[in-house]
Amino acid sequence: MLVILNPQSNAGTALQRWRPVEHALRERDTDLTVEMPSDAEQAAKVVRASFESEAPDVIVAAGGDGMVNLVLNAIMDPETDRPRRGAERSALGAVGLGSSNDFHKPGRTRIADIPVRLGPAELVDVGKATMLLPDGTRTVRYFLLNASMGLVAAGNHSFNHARGLIGWLKSRNVEAAIIATALSNIATHKPLAVQVRGSDWVHTAPITNVGVLKSVHFAGGMYYDTPVTRADGRFDINIWEAAGRARILGLIAGLYRGKFVGSALATCHRDTSVELRPAAPAPLELDGEITIVESARLEVLPQVLKVCAL
């Protein structure tokens, strides 16, 4: 087992929370290797180097959802849309040391009260995002949970770069920090002009948000009531129609109870691919990580990656 650890996750508390988990894992796996790369580029290099000899049975992303996404993208090969050569025998596992840990939900397994995914492997879908950047270049990123554009992406960007009161809250009460971030972004939010195009449908009216899901869980305690699963070969595309602040707050309150489909603001589609074309460059969120894009095509790669079960 190879662990890629981000000690800076969750406002720098990850290393302290990792110690009892490491102790428990070393009791069951004497071949456990733990790496703490200095940055994202070095972390990707460590993951890829592990495939050059005898690849580990499990590569564990220890940190938040961003760390899971980093390890995922180090595993995947853009030339084949499959795991890199040598990575086929490795499963992706995780130890949830982050602030939201949506990858682990609705998680049942814990070590020292930390959510973990280290069980038997199952094949799951991977989302592929082909993005056109403002400088004219194209790039590919993969995701396991969801993508968004609009209010949620703006909120993730603010949360990731939190300072002041929200930064203080983030280190002490994650859900309170998420709510404070949402309120701050709602106060300045304007409907986003974006064309959302599926295989046989198109949505052109301004929106509050669009979520492209492989998991219903997002942004801490919110979750949808649409049917997507990790291995069903489809996205749920959930559009929040443009609305005033009070109605958006009502929608968000419903999402904390897992209520979305019945809202007058909800438009739902299921599809294998979707294109997002904003009127001007806009933030695209993939598993909590933000990229500014001119446009993006998102597609499902069915059951291409081994992931440790809950």
DOMARMI-640076 format. One record per residue (C-alpha): x, y negated, z; residue number from 1; residue in one letter. Coordinates in Angstrom, 1 decimal, padded with zeros to 4 digits. Layout:
N
r x=X	y=Y	z=Z	seq=NUM	type=A
...
END
This chain:
310
r x=000.0	y=000.0	z=000.0	seq=1	type=M
r x=001.3	y=-003.4	z=-001.0	seq=2	type=L
r x=-000.1	y=-006.5	z=000.8	seq=3	type=V
r x=000.2	y=-010.0	z=-000.8	seq=4	type=I
r x=-000.3	y=-012.3	z=002.2	seq=5	type=L
r x=-001.2	y=-016.0	z=002.1	seq=6	type=N
r x=-000.4	y=-017.3	z=005.6	seq=7	type=P
r x=-001.8	y=-020.7	z=004.8	seq=8	type=Q
r x=-005.4	y=-019.5	z=004.3	seq=9	type=S
r x=-008.1	y=-020.9	z=006.5	seq=10	type=N
r x=-006.3	y=-024.1	z=007.4	seq=11	type=A
r x=-003.1	y=-022.1	z=008.3	seq=12	type=G
r x=-004.7	y=-019.7	z=010.7	seq=13	type=T
r x=-004.3	y=-016.6	z=008.5	seq=14	type=A
r x=-000.9	y=-015.4	z=009.8	seq=15	type=L
r x=-002.1	y=-015.2	z=013.4	seq=16	type=Q
r x=-005.3	y=-013.4	z=012.4	seq=17	type=R
r x=-003.3	y=-011.0	z=010.2	seq=18	type=W
r x=-001.1	y=-009.6	z=013.0	seq=19	type=R
r x=-003.6	y=-007.2	z=014.6	seq=20	type=P
r x=-004.7	y=-006.1	z=011.2	seq=21	type=V
r x=-001.1	y=-005.3	z=010.2	seq=22	type=E
r x=-000.6	y=-003.4	z=013.4	seq=23	type=H
r x=-003.7	y=-001.2	z=012.7	seq=24	type=A
r x=-002.7	y=-000.7	z=009.1	seq=25	type=L
r x=000.9	y=000.4	z=009.9	seq=26	type=R
r x=-000.5	y=003.0	z=012.2	seq=27	type=E
r x=-002.3	y=004.6	z=009.3	seq=28	type=R
r x=000.2	y=003.9	z=006.5	seq=29	type=D
r x=003.9	y=004.1	z=007.2	seq=30	type=T
r x=004.7	y=003.0	z=003.6	seq=31	type=D
r x=002.9	y=-000.4	z=004.1	seq=32	type=L
r x=004.8	y=-003.3	z=002.4	seq=33	type=T
r x=003.9	y=-006.9	z=003.2	seq=34	type=V
r x=005.0	y=-009.8	z=000.9	seq=35	type=E
r x=004.6	y=-013.5	z=001.7	seq=36	type=M
r x=005.4	y=-015.3	z=-001.6	seq=37	type=P
r x=006.3	y=-019.0	z=-001.4	seq=38	type=S
r x=003.7	y=-020.0	z=-004.0	seq=39	type=D
r x=001.1	y=-018.7	z=-006.5	seq=40	type=A
r x=003.6	y=-018.2	z=-009.3	seq=41	type=E
r x=005.8	y=-016.1	z=-007.0	seq=42	type=Q
r x=002.9	y=-014.1	z=-005.8	seq=43	type=A
r x=001.9	y=-013.2	z=-009.4	seq=44	type=A
r x=005.5	y=-012.1	z=-010.0	seq=45	type=K
r x=005.5	y=-009.8	z=-007.0	seq=46	type=V
r x=002.3	y=-008.2	z=-008.1	seq=47	type=V
r x=003.5	y=-007.6	z=-011.7	seq=48	type=R
r x=006.9	y=-006.4	z=-010.5	seq=49	type=A
r x=005.2	y=-003.6	z=-008.5	seq=50	type=S
r x=003.9	y=-002.1	z=-011.8	seq=51	type=F
r x=007.4	y=-001.7	z=-013.2	seq=52	type=E
r x=008.3	y=001.3	z=-011.0	seq=53	type=S
r x=005.8	y=003.5	z=-009.1	seq=54	type=E
r x=002.7	y=001.3	z=-008.7	seq=55	type=A
r x=001.1	y=001.2	z=-005.2	seq=56	type=P
r x=-002.2	y=003.0	z=-004.8	seq=57	type=D
r x=-003.7	y=-000.2	z=-003.4	seq=58	type=V
r x=-002.7	y=-003.8	z=-003.9	seq=59	type=I
r x=-004.2	y=-005.9	z=-001.0	seq=60	type=V
r x=-005.0	y=-009.6	z=-001.3	seq=61	type=A
r x=-004.7	y=-010.9	z=002.3	seq=62	type=A
r x=-006.2	y=-014.3	z=002.4	seq=63	type=G
r x=-009.3	y=-016.0	z=001.0	seq=64	type=G
r x=-011.2	y=-015.6	z=-002.2	seq=65	type=D
r x=-008.6	y=-017.6	z=-004.0	seq=66	type=G
r x=-006.0	y=-015.0	z=-003.1	seq=67	type=M
r x=-008.2	y=-012.2	z=-004.4	seq=68	type=V
r x=-008.6	y=-014.2	z=-007.7	seq=69	type=N
r x=-004.8	y=-014.7	z=-007.9	seq=70	type=L
r x=-004.0	y=-011.0	z=-007.5	seq=71	type=V
r x=-006.8	y=-010.1	z=-010.0	seq=72	type=L
r x=-005.3	y=-012.4	z=-012.6	seq=73	type=N
r x=-001.8	y=-010.9	z=-012.0	seq=74	type=A
r x=-003.3	y=-007.4	z=-012.5	seq=75	type=I
r x=-005.2	y=-008.2	z=-015.7	seq=76	type=M
r x=-003.6	y=-008.4	z=-019.2	seq=77	type=D
r x=-005.1	y=-011.0	z=-021.5	seq=78	type=P
r x=-003.9	y=-009.1	z=-024.5	seq=79	type=E
r x=-006.1	y=-006.1	z=-023.7	seq=80	type=T
r x=-008.6	y=-007.3	z=-021.1	seq=81	type=D
r x=-007.6	y=-004.4	z=-019.0	seq=82	type=R
r x=-005.2	y=-003.9	z=-016.1	seq=83	type=P
r x=-001.5	y=-004.2	z=-017.2	seq=84	type=R
r x=000.5	y=-001.2	z=-018.1	seq=85	type=R
r x=001.4	y=000.6	z=-014.9	seq=86	type=G
r x=-001.5	y=-001.0	z=-013.0	seq=87	type=A
r x=-004.1	y=001.6	z=-014.0	seq=88	type=E
r x=-003.5	y=003.7	z=-010.9	seq=89	type=R
r x=-003.7	y=000.7	z=-008.5	seq=90	type=S
r x=-006.9	y=-000.4	z=-006.8	seq=91	type=A
r x=-007.5	y=-004.0	z=-005.7	seq=92	type=L
r x=-008.2	y=-004.2	z=-001.9	seq=93	type=G
r x=-008.5	y=-007.2	z=000.4	seq=94	type=A
r x=-008.2	y=-008.5	z=003.9	seq=95	type=V
r x=-010.5	y=-011.5	z=004.5	seq=96	type=G
r x=-008.4	y=-014.2	z=006.2	seq=97	type=L
r x=-010.0	y=-017.1	z=004.4	seq=98	type=G
r x=-012.7	y=-019.6	z=005.2	seq=99	type=S
r x=-015.6	y=-018.1	z=003.2	seq=100	type=S
r x=-014.5	y=-014.5	z=002.3	seq=101	type=N
r x=-017.4	y=-014.1	z=-000.2	seq=102	type=D
r x=-015.6	y=-011.1	z=-001.8	seq=103	type=F
r x=-016.3	y=-009.1	z=001.4	seq=104	type=H
r x=-020.0	y=-009.8	z=001.6	seq=105	type=K
r x=-022.2	y=-008.1	z=002.6	seq=106	type=P
r x=-019.2	y=-006.4	z=004.2	seq=107	type=G
r x=-019.5	y=-003.7	z=006.8	seq=108	type=R
r x=-015.9	y=-002.7	z=007.5	seq=109	type=T
r x=-013.7	y=-004.7	z=009.9	seq=110	type=R
r x=-010.4	y=-004.4	z=011.6	seq=111	type=I
r x=-009.8	y=-006.6	z=014.7	seq=112	type=A
r x=-013.0	y=-008.5	z=013.6	seq=113	type=D
r x=-011.5	y=-009.3	z=010.2	seq=114	type=I
r x=-013.4	y=-008.1	z=007.1	seq=115	type=P
r x=-011.5	y=-005.6	z=005.0	seq=116	type=V
r x=-012.0	y=-003.7	z=001.7	seq=117	type=R
r x=-009.7	y=-000.8	z=001.9	seq=118	type=L
r x=-012.0	y=002.2	z=001.2	seq=119	type=G
r x=-012.2	y=004.5	z=-001.8	seq=120	type=P
r x=-012.0	y=002.8	z=-005.1	seq=121	type=A
r x=-014.9	y=002.2	z=-007.5	seq=122	type=E
r x=-015.0	y=000.7	z=-011.0	seq=123	type=L
r x=-016.4	y=-002.8	z=-011.2	seq=124	type=V
r x=-017.1	y=-005.4	z=-013.8	seq=125	type=D
r x=-014.7	y=-008.3	z=-014.4	seq=126	type=V
r x=-015.7	y=-011.7	z=-015.7	seq=127	type=G
r x=-013.5	y=-013.3	z=-018.4	seq=128	type=K
r x=-013.4	y=-017.0	z=-018.9	seq=129	type=A
r x=-011.9	y=-018.3	z=-022.1	seq=130	type=T
r x=-011.5	y=-022.1	z=-021.5	seq=131	type=M
r x=-010.8	y=-025.0	z=-023.8	seq=132	type=L
r x=-008.8	y=-027.6	z=-021.8	seq=133	type=L
r x=-008.9	y=-031.4	z=-022.4	seq=134	type=P
r x=-005.4	y=-031.2	z=-024.0	seq=135	type=D
r x=-006.7	y=-028.9	z=-026.7	seq=136	type=G
r x=-005.1	y=-025.7	z=-025.4	seq=137	type=T
r x=-007.0	y=-022.5	z=-024.6	seq=138	type=R
r x=-006.4	y=-020.3	z=-021.6	seq=139	type=T
r x=-008.0	y=-017.2	z=-020.1	seq=140	type=V
r x=-008.8	y=-016.5	z=-016.5	seq=141	type=R
r x=-010.6	y=-013.6	z=-014.9	seq=142	type=Y
r x=-013.1	y=-013.6	z=-012.0	seq=143	type=F
r x=-014.9	y=-011.1	z=-009.8	seq=144	type=L
r x=-017.5	y=-013.1	z=-007.9	seq=145	type=L
r x=-019.0	y=-016.0	z=-009.9	seq=146	type=N
r x=-018.4	y=-019.1	z=-012.0	seq=147	type=A
r x=-020.2	y=-022.4	z=-011.6	seq=148	type=S
r x=-020.4	y=-025.9	z=-013.2	seq=149	type=M
r x=-022.1	y=-028.8	z=-011.5	seq=150	type=G
r x=-022.8	y=-029.5	z=-007.9	seq=151	type=L
r x=-021.3	y=-026.2	z=-006.5	seq=152	type=V
r x=-018.1	y=-026.6	z=-008.5	seq=153	type=A
r x=-017.8	y=-030.2	z=-007.3	seq=154	type=A
r x=-018.4	y=-029.1	z=-003.7	seq=155	type=G
r x=-015.7	y=-026.4	z=-004.0	seq=156	type=N
r x=-013.2	y=-028.9	z=-005.4	seq=157	type=H
r x=-014.0	y=-031.2	z=-002.4	seq=158	type=S
r x=-013.8	y=-028.4	z=000.1	seq=159	type=F
r x=-010.5	y=-027.1	z=-001.2	seq=160	type=N
r x=-009.0	y=-030.6	z=-000.9	seq=161	type=H
r x=-010.7	y=-031.6	z=002.3	seq=162	type=A
r x=-009.2	y=-034.4	z=004.4	seq=163	type=R
r x=-010.4	y=-036.4	z=007.4	seq=164	type=G
r x=-013.6	y=-035.2	z=009.2	seq=165	type=L
r x=-014.3	y=-032.4	z=006.8	seq=166	type=I
r x=-010.7	y=-031.2	z=007.0	seq=167	type=G
r x=-010.9	y=-031.2	z=010.8	seq=168	type=W
r x=-014.3	y=-029.3	z=010.6	seq=169	type=L
r x=-012.8	y=-026.8	z=008.1	seq=170	type=K
r x=-010.2	y=-025.6	z=010.7	seq=171	type=S
r x=-012.8	y=-025.2	z=013.4	seq=172	type=R
r x=-016.3	y=-024.4	z=011.9	seq=173	type=N
r x=-016.3	y=-023.4	z=008.3	seq=174	type=V
r x=-020.0	y=-023.4	z=007.8	seq=175	type=E
r x=-020.3	y=-026.9	z=009.3	seq=176	type=A
r x=-017.6	y=-028.0	z=006.9	seq=177	type=A
r x=-019.4	y=-026.5	z=003.9	seq=178	type=I
r x=-022.6	y=-028.2	z=004.9	seq=179	type=I
r x=-020.8	y=-031.5	z=005.4	seq=180	type=A
r x=-019.2	y=-031.2	z=002.0	seq=181	type=T
r x=-022.5	y=-030.3	z=000.3	seq=182	type=A
r x=-024.2	y=-033.4	z=001.9	seq=183	type=L
r x=-021.3	y=-035.6	z=000.8	seq=184	type=S
r x=-021.5	y=-034.4	z=-002.8	seq=185	type=N
r x=-025.3	y=-034.5	z=-003.0	seq=186	type=I
r x=-025.1	y=-038.2	z=-001.9	seq=187	type=A
r x=-023.1	y=-039.0	z=-005.1	seq=188	type=T
r x=-024.4	y=-036.3	z=-007.4	seq=189	type=H
r x=-025.7	y=-037.1	z=-010.9	seq=190	type=K
r x=-027.3	y=-034.5	z=-013.2	seq=191	type=P
r x=-024.7	y=-032.9	z=-015.5	seq=192	type=L
r x=-025.3	y=-033.0	z=-019.3	seq=193	type=A
r x=-024.2	y=-029.5	z=-020.4	seq=194	type=V
r x=-025.4	y=-027.1	z=-023.0	seq=195	type=Q
r x=-025.8	y=-023.5	z=-021.6	seq=196	type=V
r x=-026.0	y=-021.0	z=-024.4	seq=197	type=R
r x=-026.7	y=-017.2	z=-024.0	seq=198	type=G
r x=-026.9	y=-014.5	z=-026.7	seq=199	type=S
r x=-030.5	y=-015.5	z=-027.7	seq=200	type=D
r x=-031.4	y=-018.5	z=-025.6	seq=201	type=W
r x=-030.1	y=-022.1	z=-025.0	seq=202	type=V
r x=-030.6	y=-024.6	z=-022.2	seq=203	type=H
r x=-029.9	y=-028.2	z=-023.2	seq=204	type=T
r x=-031.6	y=-030.4	z=-020.5	seq=205	type=A
r x=-029.3	y=-032.0	z=-017.8	seq=206	type=P
r x=-028.8	y=-029.7	z=-014.7	seq=207	type=I
r x=-027.8	y=-029.9	z=-011.1	seq=208	type=T
r x=-025.8	y=-026.7	z=-011.3	seq=209	type=N
r x=-025.3	y=-023.5	z=-013.2	seq=210	type=V
r x=-024.0	y=-020.3	z=-011.6	seq=211	type=G
r x=-022.8	y=-017.3	z=-013.6	seq=212	type=V
r x=-022.8	y=-014.4	z=-011.2	seq=213	type=L
r x=-021.2	y=-011.0	z=-010.6	seq=214	type=K
r x=-022.0	y=-011.4	z=-006.9	seq=215	type=S
r x=-025.0	y=-013.1	z=-005.3	seq=216	type=V
r x=-022.9	y=-014.6	z=-002.4	seq=217	type=H
r x=-021.2	y=-018.0	z=-002.7	seq=218	type=F
r x=-020.1	y=-021.0	z=-000.8	seq=219	type=A
r x=-020.1	y=-019.4	z=002.7	seq=220	type=G
r x=-023.6	y=-018.5	z=003.8	seq=221	type=G
r x=-025.6	y=-019.1	z=000.6	seq=222	type=M
r x=-026.8	y=-016.2	z=-001.6	seq=223	type=Y
r x=-029.2	y=-015.7	z=-004.5	seq=224	type=Y
r x=-032.1	y=-013.2	z=-004.7	seq=225	type=D
r x=-031.4	y=-012.2	z=-008.3	seq=226	type=T
r x=-030.5	y=-008.6	z=-009.2	seq=227	type=P
r x=-026.9	y=-008.7	z=-010.3	seq=228	type=V
r x=-024.5	y=-006.0	z=-009.0	seq=229	type=T
r x=-020.8	y=-005.6	z=-009.3	seq=230	type=R
r x=-021.0	y=-002.9	z=-012.0	seq=231	type=A
r x=-024.2	y=-003.5	z=-014.0	seq=232	type=D
r x=-022.6	y=-005.0	z=-017.1	seq=233	type=G
r x=-024.5	y=-008.2	z=-016.9	seq=234	type=R
r x=-024.3	y=-011.7	z=-015.5	seq=235	type=F
r x=-027.1	y=-013.5	z=-013.7	seq=236	type=D
r x=-027.1	y=-017.0	z=-015.0	seq=237	type=I
r x=-028.9	y=-019.2	z=-012.4	seq=238	type=N
r x=-029.6	y=-022.8	z=-013.4	seq=239	type=I
r x=-030.6	y=-025.4	z=-010.9	seq=240	type=W
r x=-032.7	y=-027.9	z=-012.8	seq=241	type=E
r x=-032.0	y=-031.7	z=-012.4	seq=242	type=A
r x=-033.8	y=-033.1	z=-009.4	seq=243	type=A
r x=-033.6	y=-035.8	z=-006.7	seq=244	type=G
r x=-031.6	y=-035.4	z=-003.5	seq=245	type=R
r x=-034.5	y=-034.3	z=-001.3	seq=246	type=A
r x=-035.5	y=-031.4	z=-003.7	seq=247	type=R
r x=-031.8	y=-030.4	z=-004.0	seq=248	type=I
r x=-031.5	y=-030.2	z=-000.2	seq=249	type=L
r x=-034.7	y=-028.1	z=-000.1	seq=250	type=G
r x=-033.2	y=-025.7	z=-002.7	seq=251	type=L
r x=-029.9	y=-025.4	z=-000.7	seq=252	type=I
r x=-031.9	y=-024.7	z=002.5	seq=253	type=A
r x=-033.7	y=-021.9	z=000.6	seq=254	type=G
r x=-030.4	y=-020.5	z=-000.6	seq=255	type=L
r x=-029.2	y=-020.1	z=003.1	seq=256	type=Y
r x=-032.2	y=-017.8	z=003.4	seq=257	type=R
r x=-031.6	y=-016.0	z=000.1	seq=258	type=G
r x=-034.5	y=-017.7	z=-001.6	seq=259	type=K
r x=-034.0	y=-019.0	z=-005.2	seq=260	type=F
r x=-036.2	y=-017.3	z=-007.8	seq=261	type=V
r x=-039.4	y=-018.8	z=-006.5	seq=262	type=G
r x=-038.2	y=-022.4	z=-006.6	seq=263	type=S
r x=-039.6	y=-024.8	z=-009.1	seq=264	type=A
r x=-036.0	y=-025.8	z=-009.8	seq=265	type=L
r x=-034.8	y=-022.3	z=-010.7	seq=266	type=A
r x=-034.3	y=-021.0	z=-014.2	seq=267	type=T
r x=-032.8	y=-017.5	z=-014.4	seq=268	type=C
r x=-031.3	y=-015.4	z=-017.2	seq=269	type=H
r x=-029.4	y=-012.1	z=-017.5	seq=270	type=R
r x=-026.9	y=-011.8	z=-020.2	seq=271	type=D
r x=-023.5	y=-010.3	z=-021.1	seq=272	type=T
r x=-022.0	y=-013.6	z=-022.1	seq=273	type=S
r x=-022.7	y=-017.4	z=-021.8	seq=274	type=V
r x=-021.1	y=-020.6	z=-023.2	seq=275	type=E
r x=-020.9	y=-023.8	z=-021.2	seq=276	type=L
r x=-020.4	y=-027.0	z=-023.2	seq=277	type=R
r x=-020.5	y=-030.1	z=-021.0	seq=278	type=P
r x=-020.8	y=-033.5	z=-022.7	seq=279	type=A
r x=-017.5	y=-034.6	z=-021.1	seq=280	type=A
r x=-014.7	y=-032.6	z=-019.5	seq=281	type=P
r x=-016.1	y=-031.1	z=-016.2	seq=282	type=A
r x=-014.8	y=-028.9	z=-013.4	seq=283	type=P
r x=-015.4	y=-025.2	z=-013.9	seq=284	type=L
r x=-015.2	y=-023.1	z=-010.7	seq=285	type=E
r x=-014.0	y=-019.4	z=-010.9	seq=286	type=L
r x=-014.1	y=-017.6	z=-007.5	seq=287	type=D
r x=-013.6	y=-021.0	z=-005.8	seq=288	type=G
r x=-010.7	y=-022.1	z=-008.0	seq=289	type=E
r x=-011.2	y=-025.2	z=-010.2	seq=290	type=I
r x=-010.2	y=-025.9	z=-013.8	seq=291	type=T
r x=-011.2	y=-029.0	z=-015.8	seq=292	type=I
r x=-012.6	y=-027.8	z=-019.1	seq=293	type=V
r x=-013.9	y=-029.1	z=-022.4	seq=294	type=E
r x=-015.9	y=-025.9	z=-022.8	seq=295	type=S
r x=-015.8	y=-022.3	z=-021.6	seq=296	type=A
r x=-017.0	y=-018.9	z=-022.8	seq=297	type=R
r x=-017.7	y=-016.4	z=-020.1	seq=298	type=L
r x=-018.2	y=-012.7	z=-020.8	seq=299	type=E
r x=-018.6	y=-009.5	z=-018.8	seq=300	type=V
r x=-015.9	y=-006.8	z=-019.1	seq=301	type=L
r x=-017.8	y=-003.7	z=-017.9	seq=302	type=P
r x=-016.2	y=-001.5	z=-015.3	seq=303	type=Q
r x=-012.6	y=-002.2	z=-016.1	seq=304	type=V
r x=-011.0	y=-002.6	z=-012.7	seq=305	type=L
r x=-010.7	y=-000.3	z=-009.7	seq=306	type=K
r x=-011.7	y=-002.1	z=-006.5	seq=307	type=V
r x=-011.8	y=-000.8	z=-002.9	seq=308	type=C
r x=-015.4	y=-000.3	z=-001.8	seq=309	type=A
r x=-016.9	y=-002.0	z=001.2	seq=310	type=L
END
